[in-house]
Amino acid sequence: MKTKQTPPERSAVSIRQQRYRQQMEEAGFRRATLWLHQNSKQQGFERGLRGESFSPVPEGLDQLSYCTGWLLGAGEQQMPIFCTCCQNQLGHGVARDYYDLFTMRPYELSCDECVPLIKAEKK
Ligand SMILES: [Zn+2]
């Protein structure tokens, strides 16, 4: 016997996920599935974490998996954070937040003392 069911209430998580998906698509992203070879990814991760170059990819490893692992590992490195203006060290942080991972050049970052000076200079 068929009973009429009301559709289940959409959960807050489901609504949030749909919004996120919509935002990403509007920003030009497309969701895709990647198959990553775990050993290749792990070897790339360890080399990235040690701060070593990602190339050459060791023979016999899956390149996409290896490079994905390398990027994740390189991003996890603990790196000093410097003010790009006065060069004072501001502490440490994970590389992915403060450095371009391919060049290991720090992103522009100004300390609290330099920000007002830079603003005054621009006037
Ligand atoms: Zn500074």
Boltz pocket constraint, residues with backbone or C-beta under 6 A from the ligand:
constraints:
  - pocket:
      binder: B
      contacts: [[A, 83], [A, 84], [A, 85], [A, 86], [A, 87], [A, 88], [A, 110], [A, 111], [A, 112], [A, 113], [A, 114]]
      max_distance: 6.0
